[in-house]
């Protein structure tokens, strides 16, 4: 029984030492995926994804209709006065 347990431990150890697959996609695959996704988008969708709106002035129906890319979280889509 000890021999079987020893063999199992050795097998599990050997299997655990194998090369792990890379989680990072090669740059060529990323470029191909981005190109494929962009080719599926309309011009309106591309423009919408570059648009940020103030969260205090957003109309919920416009988010989907205009393909809004994101919300300005702190609110106030304008810079505050920069005084010392």
C-alpha positions as CSV (number, residue, x, y, z in Angstrom):
1,X,0.0,0.0,0.0
2,X,2.9,2.3,0.8
3,X,4.3,1.7,-2.7
4,X,1.0,2.6,-4.4
5,X,0.8,5.8,-2.3
6,X,4.4,6.7,-3.1
7,X,3.8,6.1,-6.8
8,X,0.7,8.3,-6.7
9,X,2.6,11.1,-4.9
10,X,5.4,10.9,-7.5
11,X,2.8,11.0,-10.4
12,X,1.0,14.0,-8.9
13,X,4.3,15.8,-8.3
14,X,5.4,15.1,-11.9
15,X,2.1,16.3,-13.3
16,X,2.2,19.4,-11.2
17,X,5.6,20.4,-12.5
18,X,4.5,20.7,-16.1
19,X,4.7,24.0,-18.0
20,X,1.7,26.2,-17.2
21,X,-0.1,27.7,-20.2
22,X,0.4,31.4,-20.7
23,X,-2.6,33.5,-19.7
24,X,-1.4,36.3,-21.9
25,X,-2.6,36.3,-25.5
26,X,0.0,36.9,-28.2
27,X,-0.1,40.5,-29.6
28,X,-1.1,39.2,-33.0
29,X,-4.2,37.5,-31.5
30,X,-5.1,40.7,-29.6
31,X,-4.8,42.8,-32.8
32,X,-7.0,40.3,-34.8
33,X,-9.6,40.2,-32.1
34,X,-9.7,44.1,-31.8
35,X,-9.9,44.4,-35.6
36,X,-12.8,41.8,-35.7
37,X,-14.7,43.6,-33.0
38,X,-14.2,47.1,-34.6
39,X,-15.3,45.8,-38.0
40,X,-18.6,44.6,-36.4
41,X,-19.3,48.1,-34.9
42,X,-21.2,50.8,-36.7
43,X,-19.8,54.3,-36.9
44,X,-22.4,55.5,-34.4
45,X,-21.3,52.8,-31.9
46,X,-17.6,53.7,-32.3
47,X,-18.4,57.4,-31.6
48,X,-20.6,56.5,-28.7
49,X,-17.9,54.4,-27.1
50,X,-15.6,57.5,-27.1
51,X,-18.3,59.6,-25.4
52,X,-18.4,60.2,-21.6
53,X,-21.4,61.9,-20.1
54,X,-21.9,63.6,-16.7
55,X,-23.7,61.2,-14.4
56,X,-25.9,64.1,-13.0
57,X,-27.3,64.9,-16.5
58,X,-27.7,61.5,-18.1
59,X,-30.9,60.4,-19.6
60,X,-31.2,56.6,-19.2
61,X,-32.7,56.1,-22.7
62,X,-29.8,57.9,-24.3
63,X,-27.2,55.4,-22.8
64,X,-28.4,52.6,-25.1
65,X,-29.6,54.8,-28.0
66,X,-26.3,56.7,-28.3
67,X,-24.0,53.8,-27.3
68,X,-22.5,55.9,-24.4
69,X,-19.0,54.7,-23.5
70,X,-19.0,55.7,-19.9
71,X,-20.1,58.1,-17.1
72,X,-18.1,60.8,-15.4
73,X,-18.3,59.4,-11.9
74,X,-17.5,62.4,-9.7
75,X,-20.0,64.5,-11.6
76,X,-19.5,67.9,-12.9
77,X,-18.3,67.5,-16.5
78,X,-16.3,70.7,-16.2
79,X,-13.1,71.6,-14.3
80,X,-13.3,73.3,-11.0
81,X,-11.5,76.6,-10.6
82,X,-7.9,76.1,-9.8
83,X,-7.1,78.8,-7.2
84,X,-4.4,78.6,-4.6
